[in-house]
Amino acid sequence: MKLTLKIWRQGGKYKGELVTYQLNDVNPHMSFLEMLDVLNEELIAKKESPVAFEHDCREGICGTCSMVINGYPHGPQAKTTTCQLHMRHFKDGDTIVIEPFRARAFPVVRDLVVDRAAFDRIIQAGGYISVNTGQAQDANSTPIEKDLSAHAFDAAECIGCGACVAACPNASAMLFVSAKVSHLALLPQGKPEAARRVQNMVKQMDAEGFGMCSNVTACEAECPKGISVTNIARLNREFISSEFGSETQV
Amino acid sequence: MNWFLQFLTSSIGRKVIMSLTGIFLILFLIVHLLGNLQLLHDDGGKAFNLYAKFMTTNPLVKTISYLLYLSILIHAVQGWAIWRKNRAARGAGYAVKVTRAVNTNARAASNMGWLGTVIFIFILIHLYQFWLQMKLNNLPMAEYDGKTAKDLYAIVAVAYQNLGYVVFYVVSMAVIAFHLAHGFQSAFQTLGLNHKKYTPAIRFLGRVYAIAVPALFALIPVYMYLFMN
């Protein structure tokens, strides 16, 4: 396959611009990241700086790969991370525009790499349960209703990649925060800290400068794990009931 | 900070304000529509004028009307503030911009600010043309069975003989339809009301409302222009 790539370069000699590259021999079985590896090998051979992009597991489970491909975070393929997107979904002769995730809360570090530490700070604000470590308890000692555990599992699928923020016209982090709040709030282990957790996480989300949710649902459409916006409704419920129905104030 | 103020200024609290004022405006539109449909009554405006008199003199309705003015202002001002903040949150934009959505109209959903601004301008013109003229006592008086009422019907009938105004009115209703197509169901989602059993009904009702109510509003000037000359 022959491809024309327009890639956002920022850092080093690049002030921040789309730079055009030609690739003449792309194997359709390559993943998108392997295609970029090939480009970088060519750039290194020409003594040019390679395109910086993030990747880790390349199995679609770590949430490290990012980038916006032709306007779609993780590319146009539904429920697929960039590393699991294969070149057979593109056509010979295609022009592909590759940009970093865009949000004020995700500053560009270099080229396609953005700093997503804002998500870490939101998790630090309350996205955990406090338990003493010790012997693992028996698997079925705490009965959990089937639907609740299914919803909690669905929410826990979130890999924290930030595609929701990249897709949202408002750069809102509500889908991420709602998934984290939901998967803990639905389970008995998460209940004791639920009221404090939701207030702390929303407060941190607001402090990071993410936008507000206007229910566009672009986040769900682009989420590589298909996290549903029903979680956002649950986050709203949790937040409203925590503010009005509990004595907690953070 | 006081917990209630903290809630109202949080991102979710600000959206809850948008949702509650929005739902109030949705309910108001139904009352407004039922009143306006009396314009189609071919009685020289008797039913409409007596209704208008009731709506402007009944103390309960007057109290609710102040709540209405306040809701429009809060919905507009808060909406603009959120719009501004959300644009700033994006920062540098994308070279290629696509918005896909699930279960809503992506184009309407991502342009609520523009749609709302057009609606606000429409409301200002609309209020100036009818409401303000009535408040300033610029209307002739009409007499029905010994009772006098301001002849609001007279200026409405004159306005709807103007093709330009009829077109402006119909286009504004189309804008309101798009705003409602997203806003109706969005208001419920913001309040956390998303449920496997009820949400499909809310979405269906939202679609019906967003089409039917603006269409009936738009029908009035079109009908009066064509058939009530």
Interface residues (C-beta under 8 A of the other chain):
Chain A: K6 W8 G16 L18 V68 N70 G71 Y72 V97 E99 R102 A103 R104 A105 A167 P169 N170 A171 S172 V202 K203 M205 D206 G209 F210 G211 M212 C213 S214 N215 V216 T217 A218 E220 A221 E222 V229 T230 I232 A233 R234 L235 N236 R237 E238 F239 I240 E243 F244 Q249
Chain B: W3 Q6 F7 S10 S11 I12 G13 R14 K15 V16 I82 K85 N86 R87 A88 A89 R90 G91 A92 G93 Y94 A95 V96 K97 V98 T99 R100 A101 V102 N103 T104 A106 A109 S110 M112 H182 Q185 S186 Q189 T190 L191 G192 L193 N194
